[in-house]
Amino acid sequence: MKLDIETGAKVRIKKKKGDEEYEGMLLESHDQSTILIKTKNGYNVGFDKKEVELKVLEKPVKKEEKEKEIEQDKKLPEIAIIVTGGTIASKVNYETGAVSPNPEISSLLKNIPGLDKIARISHIEVPFLTLSGNMTPDHWKKLAKKTCELVNKKNIKGVVILHGTDTMHFTSSALSFMLR
């Protein structure tokens, strides 16, 4: 059963059996049979669609967020960034609590204070996005290949790989054997 209600709408959920009612913001659910809401206290609660009645209280408010372009000093050395995931290359929606990849130069400069004083980001590559715990030797091979491609570009002075912290040590060890 698919809902025709936009994510972000304020909703009231009433259980068909009993008097329990809940209010919150409708979240995207990975399970078609589950309605997921974020309650006022910040908790996410899931309900079986068959067991509840849903009423929309307010439609979602769309906020256009335009990332302000940050001027980079053209005299600084150029670096390339490879994004595979991780917090630094992510954007948080503080209303829903959702985190999504945001590999934009302006976002990275905003998330890494001082970077704009030591280097200029000229390339961002996203060969794949994965949780660091799901990283495999095939991912390491792709990273090594992409790093070589970027290092061989004329003006690139360095490559930074953004990666989740859980297994960063495994990836860095593997790449130390693959790259000179």
N, C-alpha and C positions, 0 to 999 in steps of 0.2 A: 504494500500500500504506500504510494508516494504522496507526500504532503504538497499542497499548492501554497505553501507559506514560505516567505523568504527568511533565510537565516538572519538572525539579528532582531526579529520581531519580538516584542514583549508579549508573552502568552500566559494564560491561566490554564492549568491542567487540573481536572477533577477526576478522581478515580471513580469508575462506574460502580464499584462495590465500596460502600462506606462514604464518609464525608470529607475525606482528605482532599485538600486543594494545595496547589503549588503555583507560584508565579516566578517567572524568570525570562531570560532571553533565550530564544531558540537557537541551538547550535547545530552545526552540521554533524550528522551521525553516520558512522561507517556501516551501520547495520540498518537495512531498510525497514525492519520491524520495530525499531526503537526510536522513540522521541527523546532527544537529549536537550536539557535546558541548563543554563547557569543561573542559580538562584541568587538573591540579593546578598547572601552571606559569602558568595564566591564559590560554592560547591557546585559541581556538575552532577546532575541527577538524570538517570535514564528511566524511561517508562515503556512498557510494551504497548504499542499503538492500539491493540485490541482491547486493552483494559482501561483506557482513559478517554475522556472527552476533552477536546482542545478548543480554546477560544482565543482569538487574537485580540489583544488589548490595544496595542500600538504597532503600526508598521515600522520597519527599521528605518533609521535615519542614515542616509548615505553621506559620508564625509569624504570629500575629494582631498586626498593627501598628495600633494605634489612635492617631491623631493627637491629642495633648493640645490642648484648646481654650485659646487664649491670650486673656486678658481685655484688652479694648481700652478706652481712656479715652474716655468718651462726650462729653467736653468738646472733644476734638480735632476739626478739620475732617474731614468725610467725603470720601473719594475712591472712585472706581470704578476697577477694573482690567479691562482687556481682555486676554485671553490668546490668543495666536496660536501659541505655541510658544516654544522657547528654553530655555536651561538653568535660569534662575531659576524658571520655572514647571514644572520637572520633578523627578522623584524617581528616584534611582538605586537599583537593587537591587545591592548590592555582592557578592552571591554569584554572580549571573549576568552582571553587567555591563550589564544592560538598563536603558534609560532610558525612563520613561513619563511622560506629562503628569500633573500633580497640582495642578490649579488650586483648591486649598482655602485659605481665609483663613489658617488656622493654619500651613500649610506655607509660604505666602508670607512671613508674619511671621517664621518661623524662618529662611528663606533670605535675608531682607533685614534684617539686624540694625539696630536703631535706628528702623525704620519706625514701630513702635508708639509712638514718642516724638513723632513729628511729624504723624501723620495716622491716621485710623481708616478701615479698608477696610469699606465698607458694601455694595458690589456687586462681583461678579465675573461677567464675561460671557465666553463662549467661542464666538464666532461661527464659528470654524473653527480647525483645527490643521494647520499645514503647515510644512515646512522653509522657512527664509527665502529660500533660493535658488529656491523654487517660487512665490514671491509674484508676483502679477500685478496689473495695473490693476483687475481685478474685485475682488481682495482689498482694494485700497486704497479702492475705493468703499464696500465693506462696512464697513471700519474708520471711514471718515469719517462714514457714516450712524450707526453705533453710537455713536461719540463724541458726535455732536450729540444723540442721544436721551439719553445719560447726562448731558451738560452741562445739558440743559434740565430735568432732575429738580431739584426744589426745593432739596435740601440738599447736592447734590454740588458740591464746590469745585474738583475737578480729576479728570482721567482719565489713567491711566498705561497705556501699551500695552506688554505684554511680548512680545518678538519676538526671533527669532534674530539674532545679530550680523552674519552675512555680508552681508545686504542692508538692514540697518536704515536706512542713510543714504538709500537709494532711497525707502523707505516714508516716512521723515520729510520728505523733499523733496516727495513727491507730496501728502502730507497738508497741508503748509504752503500749497500752492496751493488745496486743497479746503476748508480750514477758515479762518475769520476769527480 
